[in-house]
Amino acid sequence: MKTKKNLAVVFALFVSIVSFAQKKSITVGNAKMDATKNIVQNLEASKDFSSLVKVIEAAQYKDLLAGNKEEYTILAPTNTAFANSSKEKVSDLEKPVNMFHAKEVLAYHIIPGKWRASDFGKIFRAKGTPEIKTLDGEILLVSYENDFFYLTDKNGNKAKLIITNPIQSNGILHGIDNVFSPNK
């Protein structure tokens, strides 16, 4: 266990150095994640997150995530994550009748404040349960396996951080390979 925590420390330090040295923008998919643009602008520019943009619009969270009053960390499921989800389908979440459910799903992917990958490392290394609260108060558990951070929701849905630390003008984005669901 101590070896795993030591590896997590080394990885978190590496990620910290890389994110500190990050330029104004990095490329995610086909688009530059420009640190001078907000979360919504950067997600809309990327073909890899078009499904998430549809859910943001359906949940009516666009103004919240485009604003500069609060900072958020977005755990952004890729289009592939939505396509592979057995529970959360974008076509269902887009329906006006499912707006409340779209809000629940989206809130599960938003963490108040700026959380860099190195912050996940600090949580993982700290004593106690390595957990983070989402916008709606749900808990995600942090783990570190095979050089990647993972987050697990209350239903056991596990997502790997596959893109880390693109800075946004109002937060940070982390691409993930799964969709969290408030439903079992």
N, C-alpha and C positions, 0 to 999 in steps of 0.2 A: 504494500500500500504506500509506503514511504517513497519507493521508486516512482510510482505513478504520480504522486504529488510533486516530486522533484522534476519529473518530465513536464508536468503542467506549469511549474514555475518557469522553466526554461522556455517553453512555448509562449507563455504569456509575456515574458520579457521580449522575445523575438517579435511578437505581434505588436507590442508597445513601440518598439523601435521602428518597425515598418510603418505603423500608423502615424508616428510622430514625423517621419520623413515624407509622408504622403504629400504629393503636390496638390494643386488646386482641384485636380480631377483624376479619376481613374476610369478605365473602361469596364463596364459590366454588360456582357452581351454585345449589343451593337451600339451602345450609348455611353457617353462619358458621364460619370456621376460627378457633377460639378458642385464643389463645396459652397459656391455662392448661390446655388439654387435650393429651393425647399424640397422636402420629401416628395410631394406630389409631382412637382416639375420633373424631378429625376426619374421617378417611377414611370411617368407618362412617356419619357424619352426612350425607355428601354423596352425592347420587344420581349425580353425575358419576364417582365412583370405585368403584362397587359391584363392578365386574369385578375391579379390583385387590384389593379386600377379599377376594374369593373366592380369588384366587391366594395372598394372604398366609395365609389359613386353610389352603389345600391344602399350602403349603410349611411349615406349622407355624412361621411367623415372627411370629405374633401377640404372643407374650410378649416377644420381642426388641424389636419396634417399639412396644410399649406400656410398656416398662420405662423407668426413669429412670437406669440405670447408665451408659449410653452415649448420645451424641447422634448422630443420623443425618440426612443429607439424602436425601430420597426424590424420585426422578425418577418421578413418578406418571403412568403412561399413563391417559388418560381412557377411558371406556367406548367412545367412538368409535374411539380408537386400537386397542383390542383387537378391536373389530368389524371394522376394516379390515385387521388383521394377516393376512397370508397364511401365516405360519409358526406363530404362537402363538395358539391358540384357548383361551379360558377353559374350555370344556367338556372339552377334553383335559387341561389342566393340573389340573383339579379331581379327576381320577381318581386314586385311591390308588396305582395302579401307576405313575403319573407324578410322584409326590411329589418324587423327586430332580430331575427336570427342572424342576418348578415352583420348587424352591429355586435352581437355576441361573439361571432367568429372573429371579426376584425379586432375587437378589444382584446382578445386572447393573444394577438400578435403585436400588441403595442405595450411598451414598457415606458413609464414616465421617466424622463431624464435621459442623459447621454450615457450609454453603456458600451464601452469599447470591449473588444475580445479580452483584453487584459483584465478588465473588471470582472468578467466571468471567471477568469483564472483566480482572482483574489477571492471571490465567493467560494470557488471550489476548494481552495487551500485553507480557508478559514475553518475554525472548529464549529461543529454543529451541522445542521442540515443546509446544504448548498442550494438555496432557493431564491427565486426572484418573483416579485408580484407584478402582475400585468395590470393594464389600465382598469380592468373590471374587478381587480382584487384576487384573481385566480393565481395559483402558485405553479411555477415551472421549476423543476429540479434541474440543476446543472451537473453534468458529468463530463469526464474527459477520457476519451478512448481512442487509441490508434492515431494520435496526433490531431484529434478534432474535438471541439466542444460539442456537446449534445444538450438539448433541452427536452424534458419529458413533461407532458401535461398530466392531469389527475386521472385520465383514462388510459395512460400508458402509451399514448402517441409520442413517438420520439423523433426529433428533428435534428439533423446535423447542420452546423453552421458551415456553409459551403462558400460563402462570400462574406468577408469580414471587413468592417470598419469604413465603408465609404461615408465620409463626412458629408452632411447636408447642412444647409444654413440654419435649420431648426432641429437638428438631431443627427442620428446615425442610423444606417441601414445595415442589416445583416441578412444575406440571402440564406434561406433554409430549404431543405429538400422534402419537407412534409407539411401538412396542414394540421394545425391543432383544432380540436373540436370540443365544444362544450357538451356535446352529446356523447353517450357511450357507444 
